[in-house]
């Protein structure tokens, strides 16, 4: 298991804010393994856990804030704190979260039969 800090790109996901706006959000996170034992015993796939946990925390935070408040430091701190709490369960430390994309969008779903 790699314990040096690594950077993960969270691709864009569409989420609805607390005030009903559809937004697209993506982020870049920097993490490291701080407890190898936990990471090995609590995770089947460390990278998968990092991605899934991060997507979930980011989406949850966006749903709790109105659009206008997504652009302030309080929102960024909330996301970082939530990610750190969840990651700690798996021996992972989140060093930094940076929003890469944040924009109002109109979601269009393409349904594929395969």
PyMOL commands that set and color helices and strands:
alter all, ss='L'
color gray80, all
select helices_A, chain A and resi 36-42+46-64+67-71+73-88
alter helices_A, ss='H'
color red, helices_A
select strands_A, chain A and resi 6-16+22-33+92-104
alter strands_A, ss='S'
color yellow, strands_A
deselect
rebuild
show_as cartoon
